[in-house]
Amino acid sequence: MIDVSGFTSAPVLDGTRWLVTVKSLDQVERRRSMLDRQRTGQVGRLAPRPVADGLLVDLHLRGGEAVVAGSQPFREPRHIVKDGLGYLLTECGRVVHLNRDLAEIGSTRGGWFAFLHTVDIDEEGRRLIASAGYDCVISRDQAWSAWEHGFNPTSAGVWLTDDETVAAGLEWGGMDVLLVDPSEYGEQGLVTSGRTAHISCAVWSGDGGFLFIAGKEGAVYRVGPEWGRADRVLSDLGRLPHGLRRLPDGGWTVTLTTRGEWRVMDDDFETIEEWSVADVSGKHPAAGDAEWVQQAIPAGGGRWLLLDANRGLIAVDVVRETICRYSVPAEWCLQDALMVD
C-alpha cells in the first residue's frame, strides 16, 4: 500500500476538462447520515426519500483550481460515458442520451430501471445497465437478477422475488417473502437496506458476460455469456466499493470507497499496486476517521482523478509522485467524472 499524502504538490491535471456528475446538492447532510450509518453498521437507508436534484457539470482544471464552465440539472445523475459522438448519462430512473453539446436528444426507461448506477457500452454498441434498486443488470435483450442467482434472502431474512409462483412456494415453506412489483416502488426501487446485493457497477467482460460489484458484500462477481450463475472473483473490498473499470492497457481498477483506497489489478484480478488517500490533508473535520472515495478515475500517464466526499477532487500522479487537491462547492455530492477533449 502506497500512502500518497507525502507526494509533492503540483498541478497534476491542469489543462484537462471533465464532465462531472453531482448526484445531489446536500453533501453536508449526506456526510452526517453516512457517519451515523457507519457507526451503527447499517448499510443504506431504511426508508424511502425524495429523488434529489443533481447536476452535470462541465469542469475545467486550471491554475490549481476547478472552474465551472457550465452545468445543467438532472435527477440524481450517477454515471456518464461516451457514446459515439455524444454521451450516455444515468439518472435515477432512466438513461439519457446527450449530444456533443450536452443537449438531451433522447432517453430510455424500463420497468426495472431504478436507482441506476452505471451504463457500459460494448464494441457492438450494446448497453449494460446496473439497476441497483432491484439488484439486477439489464441489456437490450437480456436481464439478470441477483435474487435468482444466490443473492437471497436480505440481511433481515426476507426473500425477494417478482414471481408469484416462487413467492407462494417460499411462503409454503415458511419463509418471509416480499413479492416485488416495480410499479409500487418507482424510480428508486427498494431502499438500500432492503436489497440483497446493491449492484453499484456493471461492466462487460468481453465475452458476452459481465462483471459487477455487489456493494453490500464488498465483492466483484463474474457472470458468463450464458447470463447464469455468478462467480466471485474479488472480495474483501470493504463496504460499498465502486469504480470497477477496465484499463486501456489491460487489467482492472477498483475503488475501495470506505477505506480511501484504489487498486490496480491484472486480468486475473491479482493486485499489482494499491494507493491510499486516507492521510491526505484537507479532509472535512466532521468526517473524523471515515473515508469515502466515490471513484478513482484513470487519466493516462499514471495520473488519476479521485472524487472524495470529504476532500473534493484529488489529482494524483503515481509515476511522478505528485498530488493536487481541487476544491469544489461543499454541497456537491460527487459521483463520477469523464475526461473529455
Secondary structure, DSSP 8 states (H G I E B T S, - for coil): -EEGGGSEE--TTTTEEEEEEEEES-HHHHHHHHHHHHHHT--S-SS-----EEEEEEEEEETTEEEEEEEEEEES--EEEEETTEEEEE-SS-EEEE-TT--EEEEE--TT--SEEEEEE-TT--EEEEEGGGTEEE-SS-EEEGGGTT--S-TTSEEEES-HHHHHHHHHTT-EEEE--GGGTGGG-S-GGG-SS-EEEEEE-SSS-EEEEETTTTEEEEE-TT---EEEEE----SS-EEEEE-TTS-EEEEEGGGTEEEEE-TT--EEEEEE-TT-S---GGGTT---EEEEEEEETTEEEEEETTTEEEEEETTTTEEEEE---TT-EEEEEEEE-
